[in-house]
Amino acid sequence: MFAVIKTGGKQYIVEPGTKLKIEKLDTKEEKEIKFSEVLLLEKNKKLEIGTPFIKGAKVIGKVLKQDKAKKVIIFKYKAKKRYRKKTGHRQPFTEIEITKIEA
């Protein structure tokens, strides 16, 4: 059984036991979270496609941790103009584990 969910403007293929790093959600660690925006659901070799979402379908997960990704270096440079600018960015994320899919 697997499903396609939408969160943070992105779509993810999930099944029970899957660990994901998604855009930051405002929830505490070790809390349960429900995703109701299910776009596609496969159960017993039967495919159900939503228009745009499947009514009554939910994906339940557990928040493992709130963290920041590795630093990305942004370096701007203009040749022959003595212009250099170096900055960095760490994107916050939420790591979740999918526990079950309800149809």
PyMOL commands that set and color helices and strands:
alter all, ss='L'
color gray80, all
select strands_A, chain A and resi 2-7+10-14+19-23+32-35+38-43+46-49+58-68+72-78+83-89+92-102
alter strands_A, ss='S'
color yellow, strands_A
deselect
rebuild
show_as cartoon
